[in-house]
Amino acid sequence: MMHTHPEHPTPDAASRGRAGSRRRSLRFVAIGGCLAMIYGVGVGSPATTEFFRAIGANEFHFGLITGIPMIMLLMQFAGAAALNRARRRKPLFIACLIICRLLFLPIAFLPFLLGRTGQPLMIPVVIALLAISAATHNFAIPFWFSWMADLIPKRIINRVWGWRQMAMHITWTAAFLMVTLALYLIDKPVTLIFPALVLIAVVAGVIDILLFLDVDEPPNLITDNSHPWADFMEPLRHPLYRRFVAFSCAWSFSCTLAASFMLLYVLKELHLAPWKASLIWCVQGVGMAAASSMWGRLADRYGNRPVLKFCTTLKPMIVIVFLLLTPENVVWLLPLAFFPDGALNAGNTLATNGYMLSIAPRQNRSMFIATITGLAGVCGGLSAMAGGFLLERISGWEATLLGHQLNAYHAIFGISLLLRLLCQPLVRRIEEPGSRHTRQIIGAMMDEWPMWIVRFPVGLYRRYRDPRP
């Protein structure tokens, strides 16, 4: 009979220990993601839009406020180059994200710091602080994706992302509901409400990052003998990946053009109260939370390409809804549209991350990641700034179409719709080894929550009678 000394565990015991440590790390990653959603809502709710309007921002400024931080996605290339030569990812990731989140405190308290005499400086200072915050955040993004790609086993990566995304958007929805309640109950100027929200958000955001002190960090693969330009060009020379890059850039440009001004449109043109806008935007989070696990399972089973193709094909629908919105129908039509749109966003996000991490090789992976998140983000930033400039130039434009009154915002939404439709051939050119046809996931979706509700009561009966797990 063989005896094992406790200081020298058996291979099975060591394997179980590693698996337990990985599960614990993934729990911290999921909890951190939920706290990040609280941070995101606190600094990016309808109260944020109202705050910027209160301190003097116009349409052109909103284009800059959205666009310049997205241009800072170029910092991901600097982060990718640094990552290829860094032995550890954790310290720099934690430092950059904490700095990024703390910078929202001076933004929120700027009216108190500058006073009435500093009114002309407020928007320029806000834009500068947002740019610095975005720069530190984006420098760390390749560190995060590379770290998670090494931590999560590839065979279950989409299910893990789906489970995490579901938990995050349940939290996002709950946080948005709390913001809605605050905006409804508190009868104070937004310049007082917003700093309180940001204070809570920053505390949650910093705790999120500190949790990563206890997350396992696999060794980083260093490629310090490579040339930065060769590293940058490698994703664009990859026969499969460059098609994905082309689609991602075009898609980001087409979507951001409309998305940057949707909330501003319902607040300014449709005169929706901020608390109502906040409540309606919650529905999008509900849609993302409900569908995330489904997309994760389908992507692991059928591939990322069919999920991406399906969601991209249906995404133009939300722009059509915004073209049809009026002050009379916005309260009921927009929530009905936001639930399926949130579900499509969940599938697009998950399939993009899954494709990016599965196709990118481990060596120089950070540059493959930066090429998608960085270049696509820059295209989105340019789109937002172009949209803000165009809105400012045609601000007085009006027309009537089939009895429906149109203005400058409708022009922006119409251009975005056209560009989204032009992206459809690009998503069809994406290839993924081993992926299935889109028709197969459409059939499989009907057996997955939440889609089997569409077949109620037949779908519910079939699930009850089906002996398979």
Beta strands, then each sheet from edge to edge (+ up, - down):
strand 1: 398-401
strand 2: 404-407
sheet 1: 1+ 2-
end
